[in-house]
Amino acid sequence: MTIVGLGMDATEVHRIAESLDRFGDRFLRRVFTDEEIAYCLRRRHPATHLAGRFAAKEAGMKAIGTGHAFGVLWRHLEVVRRGGPPQLQFHHAAGDHFKRLGASKALLTITHTDTL
């Protein structure tokens, strides 16, 4: 396997909780897919899981070399759970960049702490 990009990010849970409190659904719909929102809101502490996904998306943008530019939007990256570890999927402009790199699979790990 050849590694074509690497990204890492950590997000403070309280920042996501504050954004959720301040902007509510507008924040959720701008950053997360419907499936991500449904998954996180079913959890006891949604902000913790939202922060993990936020960081994963940031890391994914770094890994494909776009950051939040070149037409790549938050919702173009998606953390999915399908009976195993979380996976990062790339859609639309993010998917185009992912394919241009020759990438076929993204490896992802999400770590949670009380504050990050």
N, C-alpha and C positions, 0 to 999 in steps of 0.2 A: 504494500500500500504506500502510495506517495502522498505526503501531506502538502496541500497546495495553499493553505492558509491557517492561521491560528489567531483566535481572539479570546480575550479574557475580560471580565467585567464583574464588579460587585456593586450592588445598589442598596442603599440604606432603607430598611423597611419603613421607617417613620416618614421618609419623603414620599413614598408611594401611598402610605396611609393618608398623609396630608393632601395629596393630589386627589385621592379618592373622595375624601371629605369635602374638599373645595369644589371639585369639578364633576364629581359623580359619574353618571353615565357618559357624559361627553368625553371625559378622560378615558374611560374604559373602551369606548367605541373607536377612539382615535388610535389607541396603542395595541389593543388585543383583539383577537378573532372571537367570534361568538362561542366557539368551542373552548377557548382558553378562559373566557369570562365565566362560562357555565362551570367549568372544572374548579376554578379558584373560589367562586362564590359558594360552592358546596362545602368548602373547608371551614374548620373552626376559626382560623385566622387568615382570611382571604388576602390581606395585604402582604403577608409573608410569601405566599405562593405567587402573587402578582409581581412582587419584587424579584423573585427568582426568574420568572419569565422575562421580565424587563431586562435584567442583566444578561440573560441568554440571548435575547434579541440584539442587544448592544454588542455582545461578543461576536455574534454571527455577522453583523455588519462590518466589524473590524476584520474578521476572517476573510471575507470576500473583497475587502479593500475599498468599500464604498463609504463606510460610515453612514450617516443619515443624509446621503446625497445621491446624485445620479439617478433620480427617480425612485430610489428605494425608500419605502414607507414602513412604518412600524408593523403594519398588518401584513406586509409581504413576507415576514418571517413568523413562523408559528411553532410553538412547542406542543408536541402531541404525545399522548400516552396511549399505547395500544397493547396493554397487557405485559409490558416490560419496562425497561428504563425509558426516560423521556428521550424524545428525538427532536431534532430541529429540522424543519422543512422550510424550503425557500420557494416563494411564489412570485409571479409577475416580474418586476424589474430585478428583484433580489435573485429570483430563479434564473433569469437571463445571465446575470453576473456569475452565479454559481456554476452554470453550465460552461460559460466561456473559460473559466479556470480549469475545466476538465474534471471537475469534482463530481463524484457520484454518491457520496455519503458524508453526512456530518455527524461527528461524535460529540456528545453533550453530557455534561454532568452539572447538576444544580446542587449547591450547598446552601443550607439555611442556618442562620444563627438568630439569636434574639434581636440583633440590631442590623445584620446584613443578610 
